[in-house]
Amino acid sequence: MKQGIFTITENRKIAKDIYIMSMEGDTSAFTRPGQFANLEVKGFYLRRPISVYDWEDGKLVMIYKVVGEGTQAMSEMEVGEQMDLLTGLGNGFDTAKSGDTPLLVGGGVGVPPLYALAKKLIAEGKTVKAILGFASAEDVFCEEEFKALGVETVIVTADGSYGKKGFVTDALKDVEPYTYFYTCGPKAMLQALCEQCTTSGELSLEERMGCGFGACMGCTCETTKGEKKRICKEGPVLEKEEIVW
């Protein structure tokens, strides 16, 4: 984990309540896709944990959803403004377990951390497939970005206004076979995937966080091994077999 000051270079709306924010600063603490940053928003006591869409040396890109006053304040920030960030938080995804044809499944704001994962898997020579689920057409984002990487991408909307109608689990047969799955999204979606996916996999979980780096114990969960794990520290990525629903 590192603390540093980042300068905003882009902050714009890309879908309903969804914004992309690019920043310049020290990104050396990020080592794996699936890690996150904890942002200090002026006027708010607690930092906001935001998943990382992509990063490279000196550049950080995050996609976030406006869900409350803190993220609303973020959406109103302008290019040139600075923010205090804690970077390189969490454990991230393990690509060594993927097999040759991994499947990525994202739901809503669970989509962004899968983009950097897709880039890494492709760089390792894997054939990547993805199912991206949204409520409706106005909520869809990142489809073209995944396809531009060469990812076989299926879009699913709950109301059928774009792509395949239904939930991400309704598209599993469309992407078979796959060797492993990685997913991030709402809890109900993650549980349904664990019940229906025939392979092992890794899930990125969401919990309300106080500190974001393991000190407050506020995001602790039980596992099948009887261990208590902190979503911000030992997570947010856990294996399918250790999650207690």
KOLMARNU-954282 format. One line per 3 residues: number of its first residue (from 1); their letters; for each residue x, y, z negated of N, C-alpha, C. Coordinates in steps of 0.02 Angstrom, whole numbers, always signed. Each point is the difference from the previous one (the first is absolute). Layout:
<nodes>
NUM = A = X,Y,Z,X,Y,Z,X,Y,Z  ...
</nodes>
This chain:
<nodes>
1 = MKQ = +42,-60,+0,-42,+60,+0,+44,+62,+0  -22,+49,+40,+35,+65,+0,-52,+55,-3  +20,+55,-31,-42,+60,-1,+32,+52,+45
4 = GIF = -40,+32,+41,+28,+50,+45,-52,+49,+25  +23,+54,+29,-44,+51,+29,-5,-12,+75  -61,-4,+25,-13,-11,+71,-36,+61,+30
7 = TIT = +15,+14,+63,-32,+56,+35,-48,-26,+52  -61,+25,+0,-52,-22,+47,+15,+26,+70  -1,-45,+49,+11,+19,+70,-64,-11,+42
10 = ENR = -48,-36,-28,-63,-13,+36,-52,-20,-52  -61,+24,+8,-55,-20,-43,-65,+14,+37  -28,-53,+31,-59,+11,+42,-49,-59,-6
13 = KIA = -62,+14,+18,-54,-49,-3,+3,-45,+62  -7,-67,-10,+2,-47,+56,-63,-42,+5  -43,+0,-51,-64,-36,+1,-42,+29,-57
16 = KDI = -59,-27,-10,-44,+26,-52,+34,-5,-68  +14,+58,-31,+31,+5,-66,+71,-29,-3  +30,-14,+58,+67,-31,+3,+50,+51,+27
19 = YIM = +57,+7,-34,+52,+48,+19,+67,-35,+5  +42,+26,+45,+69,-23,+5,+46,+56,-23  +46,-16,-45,+47,+49,-25,+71,-24,+12
22 = SME = +39,+40,+35,+71,-14,+11,+41,+47,-42  +56,-25,-27,+42,+40,-44,+74,-15,+13  +41,+47,-18,+73,-9,+4,+29,+0,-71
25 = GDT = +45,-48,-12,+31,-6,-65,+41,-65,-4  +23,-17,-59,+41,-59,-10,-43,-62,-3  +4,-42,+51,-40,-62,+3,+41,-62,-16
28 = SAF = +59,+7,-26,+45,-56,-10,-26,-52,-50  -48,+18,-42,-26,-47,-50,-47,-52,+30  -25,+13,+61,-45,-48,+31,+40,-55,+33
31 = TRP = -16,-62,-17,+36,-58,+27,-46,-51,+33  -65,+2,-13,-47,-48,+28,-66,+32,+18  -32,-23,+54,-69,+22,+14,-44,-21,-58
34 = GQF = -49,+42,-17,-45,-16,-55,+15,+37,-64  +59,+32,-3,+15,+43,-57,-41,+65,+6  -2,+38,-55,-40,+61,+2,+37,+58,-33
37 = ANL = -29,+59,+8,+27,+60,-31,-52,+28,-48  +24,+35,-51,-45,+32,-49,+10,+75,+5  -51,+36,+21,+5,+71,+17,-26,+44,-56
40 = EVK = +37,+52,-15,-22,+50,-48,-39,+54,+37  -64,+6,-15,-42,+51,+31,-9,+57,-49  +18,+60,+20,-3,+58,-45,-71,+9,-28
43 = GFY = -4,+8,-66,-64,+10,-32,-32,-63,-28  +33,-57,+12,-27,-64,-24,+52,-35,-44  -23,-28,-55,+46,-30,-49,+32,-64,+26
46 = LRR = -41,-46,+26,+26,-64,+24,+20,+5,+74  +54,-36,+17,+21,-4,+69,-50,-43,+40  +3,+5,+66,-43,-39,+45,+42,-53,+35
49 = PIS = -14,-65,-12,+37,-53,+36,-26,-7,+71  +45,+5,+49,-19,-3,+70,+44,-51,+35  -31,-46,+38,+39,-51,+36,+38,+33,+58
52 = VYD = +54,-32,+19,+43,+27,+53,-18,-32,+67  -13,+43,+49,-16,-23,+67,+64,-17,+38  +50,+44,-6,+64,-12,+34,+53,+45,-30
55 = WED = +62,-20,+8,+55,+42,-21,+62,-15,+40  +44,+48,+2,+68,-9,+27,+44,+48,-38  +63,+2,+15,+46,+41,-38,-22,+74,+1
58 = GKL = -20,+24,-58,-18,+70,-6,-71,+18,+19  -41,-49,+20,-68,+14,+20,-48,-50,-30  -54,+24,-30,-51,-42,-32,-68,+17,+29
61 = VMI = -39,-51,+17,-68,+10,+27,-50,-39,-42  -52,+34,-23,-53,-31,-40,-68,+16,+31  -45,-47,-6,-69,+10,+21,-44,-9,-62
64 = YKV = -42,+49,-13,-40,-2,-62,-72,+20,+14  -44,-18,-47,-71,+16,+6,-19,+50,-54  -40,+49,+18,-25,+48,-48,-58,-32,-39
67 = VGE = +13,-14,-64,-50,-34,-42,-16,+40,-63  +37,+52,-14,-11,+39,-61,+35,+67,+6  +4,+35,-57,+27,+68,+1,+75,+0,+16
70 = GTQ = +37,-51,-24,+72,-2,+13,+16,-8,+73  -31,-49,+33,+13,-11,+71,-31,+56,+43  -53,+31,-25,-27,+58,+35,+51,+57,+0
73 = AMS = +33,+10,-57,+52,+51,-4,+58,-17,+46  +18,-65,+6,+52,-20,+46,-18,+17,+72  -62,-11,+18,-22,+11,+69,+4,+74,+20
76 = EME = +1,+44,-49,+2,+72,+13,+70,+28,-1  +50,-43,-14,+69,+24,-1,+25,+12,+71  +46,+47,+6,+23,+22,+66,+73,-19,+13
79 = VGE = +17,-1,+64,+69,-14,+21,+47,+51,-34  +54,-27,-27,+48,+42,-35,-5,-3,-75  -59,-21,-26,-7,-7,-72,+40,-60,-25
82 = QMD = +18,+2,-63,+40,-54,-29,-37,-38,-54  +18,-64,-8,-30,-42,-52,+54,-41,-34  -12,-14,-65,+45,-42,-39,-25,-72,+6
85 = LLT = +43,-45,+24,-20,-69,+11,+45,-49,-39  -31,-53,-25,+36,-59,-22,-4,-50,+57  +57,-24,+24,+1,-42,+60,+27,-69,-15
88 = GLG = -14,-47,+46,+25,-68,-6,-34,-40,-55  -63,+16,-15,-36,-34,-54,-31,-66,+25  -4,-50,-44,-32,-64,+16,+49,-48,+34
91 = NGF = -25,-61,+10,+44,-53,+26,-5,-10,+76  -55,+17,+32,-5,-8,+72,-10,-71,+24  -8,-8,+67,-12,-64,+31,+65,-37,+14
94 = DTA = -4,-67,-2,+58,-43,+15,-9,-31,+69  +38,+24,+49,-8,-25,+68,+31,-68,+10  +40,-24,-47,+33,-65,+7,-50,-57,+0
97 = KSG = -60,+12,-26,-51,-52,-6,-48,-2,+58  +8,+43,+49,-52,+13,+50,-12,-57,+50  +51,-40,+15,-7,-46,+55,+4,+37,+66
100 = DTP = -15,-35,+55,+9,+30,+67,-57,+45,+21  -61,-13,-24,-58,+39,+22,-41,+25,-59  +25,+50,-36,-36,+26,-58,-60,+42,+20
103 = LLV = -49,+2,-45,-61,+38,+9,-3,+56,-52  -13,+61,+24,-9,+57,-44,-73,+20,-1  -29,+8,-60,-70,+18,-6,-7,+62,-45
106 = GGG = -25,+53,+28,-8,+62,-37,-72,+24,-1  -21,+27,-56,-67,+28,-6,+3,+73,-20  -23,+45,+44,-1,+72,-16,+69,+26,-16
109 = VGV = +8,+31,-59,+65,+28,-19,+50,-55,-20  -20,-63,+7,+47,-55,-7,+40,-12,+63  -18,+34,+54,+36,-9,+64,+70,+30,+0
112 = PPL = +11,+61,-26,+65,+33,+8,+62,-40,-21  +1,-34,-59,+63,-35,-18,+16,-59,+46  -48,-21,+41,+12,-57,+45,+37,+21,+63
115 = YAL = +2,+65,+15,+33,+23,+61,+76,-11,-4  +31,+23,-54,+72,-10,-8,+16,-74,-5  -45,-39,-29,+9,-72,-3,+0,-30,+69
118 = AKK = -47,+21,+43,-2,-25,+69,+65,+16,+37  +26,+61,-9,+63,+19,+32,+57,-46,-21  +3,-15,-64,+55,-42,-26,-7,-72,+26
121 = LIA = -61,-27,-1,-10,-68,+24,+17,-7,+74  -19,+50,+40,+15,-2,+72,+76,+5,+10  +33,+41,-39,+73,+6,+5,+34,-66,-17
124 = EGK = -33,-41,-40,+27,-66,-18,-19,-54,+50  -34,+20,+54,-17,-47,+53,-66,-38,-10  -42,+24,-45,-64,-33,-13,-54,+25,+48
127 = TVK = -49,-43,+14,-59,+19,+39,-54,+19,-49  -18,+64,-2,-44,+27,-52,-71,+11,+27  -48,-21,-42,-71,+12,+15,-29,+42,-56
130 = AIL = -53,+38,+15,-29,+43,-51,-76,+5,+8  -33,+2,-57,-71,+16,-4,-7,+62,-42  -29,+53,+28,-9,+62,-36,-74,+13,-9
133 = GFA = -23,+5,-62,-71,+8,-13,-19,+69,-26  -57,+25,+24,-24,+66,-19,-76,-2,-7  -29,+52,-29,-72,+4,-8,-35,+14,+67
136 = SAE = +27,+49,+38,-30,+19,+63,+52,+30,+46  -21,+18,+60,+46,+26,+51,+37,+63,-24  -34,+44,-38,+31,+62,-21,+55,-10,-52
139 = DVF = +3,-61,-27,+51,-15,-51,+62,-32,+28  -1,-19,+64,+55,-38,+30,+62,+44,+11  +58,-27,-19,+63,+34,+14,+55,-53,+7
142 = CEE = +54,+18,+31,+60,-41,+9,-6,-57,+50  -56,-6,+35,-7,-54,+49,+54,+4,+54  +7,+59,+30,+47,+7,+55,+72,-8,-24
145 = EFK = +14,+22,-61,+67,-6,-28,+20,-73,-8  -45,-42,-25,+15,-71,-6,+8,-33,+69  -43,+18,+46,+4,-29,+67,+65,+21,+35
148 = ALG = +22,+61,-13,+62,+25,+31,+60,-40,-24  -4,-29,-58,+54,-43,-25,+1,-69,+34  -55,-16,+34,-7,-66,+29,-39,-49,-43
151 = VET = -36,+27,-49,-39,-41,-46,-68,-16,+32  -19,-64,+1,-67,-20,+22,-49,+24,-53  -40,+52,+16,-40,+35,-50,-75,-7,+13
154 = VIV = -36,-22,-53,-73,-5,+3,-29,+52,-48  -45,+42,+25,-34,+49,-41,-69,-25,-18  -17,+6,-64,-66,-22,-24,-32,+58,-37
157 = TAD = -64,+13,+15,-38,+51,-38,-63,-32,-29  -16,+19,-60,-57,-29,-35,-66,+12,+36  -6,+59,+32,-63,+16,+33,+1,-17,+75
160 = GSY = +56,-25,+25,+3,-20,+70,+6,+58,+48  +15,+60,-24,+4,+58,+44,+64,+3,+41  +48,-43,-18,+63,-4,+38,+30,-69,-12
163 = GKK = +28,-29,+52,+32,-66,-8,-50,-55,-17  +23,-48,-38,-41,-57,-20,-42,+19,-61  -63,-20,-1,-44,+15,-56,+10,-49,-57
166 = GFV = +4,+26,-61,+5,-43,-58,+56,+20,-46  +29,-51,-33,+55,+11,-47,+63,-33,+27  +57,+15,-30,+63,-27,+26,+0,-77,+1
169 = TDA = -35,-31,-46,-2,-73,-2,-37,-28,+61  -44,+40,+30,-36,-23,+60,+46,-4,+60  +59,+30,-3,+46,+0,+56,+57,-50,-8
172 = LKD = +2,-37,-55,+55,-46,-12,+7,-52,+56  -56,-26,+25,+4,-50,+54,+27,+29,+64  -6,+67,+8,+24,+33,+61,+76,+4,+3
175 = VEP = +34,-9,-56,+72,+9,-2,+37,-65,-18  -35,-55,-4,+34,-64,-14,+41,-22,+60  +57,-36,-12,+26,-17,-67,+47,+54,-26
178 = YTY = +9,+1,-65,+48,+44,-32,+36,-39,-55  +60,+22,-17,+42,-39,-46,-1,+26,-72  -22,+62,-9,+2,+31,-66,-41,+64,+6
181 = FYT = -26,+26,-55,-36,+64,+6,+23,+50,-51  -4,+64,+20,+15,+57,-43,-61,+45,+2  -21,+26,-58,-61,+40,+1,+0,+54,-53
184 = CGP = -38,+52,+15,-11,+55,-47,-68,+30,+14  -39,+12,-53,-67,+27,+9,-41,-8,-63  -66,+8,+6,-45,-5,-59,+4,-70,-32
187 = KAM = -12,-3,-64,+6,-62,-38,-45,-55,+28  -62,+17,+18,-47,-50,+27,+26,-30,+65  +32,+41,+41,+29,-24,+62,+58,-47,-14
190 = LQA = +43,+19,-47,+58,-42,-16,-22,-68,-26  -50,-1,-43,-25,-63,-27,-29,-44,+55  -39,+30,+45,-30,-39,+54,+54,-29,+45
193 = LCE = +54,+38,+13,+55,-26,+41,+34,-59,-34  +11,+5,-64,+32,-55,-37,-42,-63,+4  -65,+8,+1,-44,-58,+3,-4,-30,+70
196 = QCT = +10,+41,+51,-10,-24,+68,+63,-11,+41  +55,+33,-18,+63,-11,+36,+28,-69,-17  +23,-35,+50,+25,-68,-10,+73,-3,-19
199 = TSG = +35,+56,+2,+71,+2,-16,+11,+37,-66  +62,+0,-23,+18,+42,-56,+7,+72,+25  +9,+46,-46,+6,+70,+21,+18,+45,-58
202 = ELS = +7,+64,+16,+15,+51,-50,-52,+55,+4  -20,+25,-58,-51,+51,-5,+27,+61,-36  -14,+58,+27,+18,+63,-34,-62,+24,-37
205 = LEE = +6,+5,-66,-57,+16,-43,-1,+74,-20  -60,+24,-15,-8,+69,-22,-25,+0,-72  +28,+42,-41,-22,+11,-68,+10,+73,-18
208 = RMG = -39,+26,-47,+12,+68,-24,+66,+0,-38  +42,+49,+14,+66,+2,-30,+10,+65,-40  +37,-7,-55,+18,+58,-39,+67,+26,+22
211 = CGF = +53,-40,-14,+68,+24,+16,+23,-21,+69  -18,-61,+23,+21,-23,+65,+66,-38,+2  +33,-5,-59,+65,-36,+0,+7,-48,-58
214 = GAC = -55,-22,-30,+2,-55,-48,+5,+18,-73  +0,+64,-18,+9,+20,-69,-65,-2,-41  -56,+19,+31,-61,+8,-39,-41,-64,-6
217 = MGC = +14,-51,+41,-35,-65,-2,-74,+6,+19  -20,+56,+29,-71,+11,+14,-28,-40,+58  +43,-28,+42,-25,-37,+59,+18,-74,-4
220 = TCE = +3,-27,-61,+20,-70,-10,-57,-48,+18  +17,-56,+31,-49,-51,+17,+26,-69,-19  -45,-47,-11,+18,-69,-15,+14,-37,+64
223 = TTK = +43,-52,-3,+12,-43,+58,-13,-72,-18  -2,-43,+50,-14,-71,-11,+54,-34,-41  +60,+29,-3,+55,-29,-38,+0,+23,-73
226 = GEK = -52,+37,-18,-5,+24,-69,+41,+62,-13  +32,+26,+51,+40,+60,-8,-43,+63,+9  +22,+53,-30,-31,+65,+12,+47,+39,+46
229 = KRI = -28,+25,+55,+40,+38,+48,-28,+70,+8  +45,+49,+5,-20,+69,+11,-4,+12,+75  -58,+23,+23,-10,+10,+72,+50,+51,+27
232 = CKE = +19,+49,-40,+47,+51,+24,+72,-24,+1  +16,-52,-37,+69,-21,-8,+13,-69,+30  -32,-52,-27,+7,-67,+28,-42,-7,+63
235 = GPV = -51,+42,+7,-41,+5,+60,+25,+61,+40  -40,+29,+45,-70,-18,+10,-11,-65,+38  +54,-30,+27,-8,-60,+41,+7,-62,-44
238 = LEK = -51,-43,+1,+0,-64,-35,-17,-55,+50  +20,-61,-16,-16,-57,+44,-70,-25,-13  -30,-26,+51,-69,-25,-2,-10,-48,-59
241 = EEI = +48,-44,-11,-8,-53,-50,+4,+24,-72  +24,+61,-12,+7,+23,-70,-55,+49,-21  -47,+15,+43,-51,+49,-16,-60,-31,-34
244 = VW = -22,+30,-55,-60,-21,-35,-56,+49,+18  -53,-26,+28,-55,+44,+22,-52,+8,-56
</nodes>
